Amino acid sequence: MSVAQVFETLAQNFNADAASGLDLIFQFAIEDDNTYHLVINDGTCQLVEGENDDPSVTLIMNSDTLKGIVSGETDGMQAFMAGQLRAEGDMMLATKLGELFTMG
């Protein structure tokens, strides 16, 4: 599965109810691929390839870590503790990803 397909899967598993009233940008800098960002705006989710000028939080990882987290094989917090995942910006928002997207 390509990184683009992983993000498409993530966007399909979006929980609109959990995103009601939110206005956030989750940026994913994939070290061995491209940068993507998800624009969450009051119950909608838009996947955009490329960088955003003002993301709420940027998650930095390689494609294997991304695939593991989205498939549910890798726990995001464990990946963070192991140094496989880094965050820049509002790190508390990174914990919201599990609420906004169904993983695994």
LINDANOR-V345626 format. One line per field, one symbol per residue. phi: phi as a letter, one per 40 degrees, with the letter a starting at -180 (. if undefined). A space follows every 10 residues. Layout:
phi: ???
This chain:
phi: .ccdcccccd ccccbccccd gcbbbcbbcc dbacbbabcb bfgbbbcbch cbcaccabbb accccdcccc cgcbcdcccc ccgcbbbbhc cccdccdccc bccg
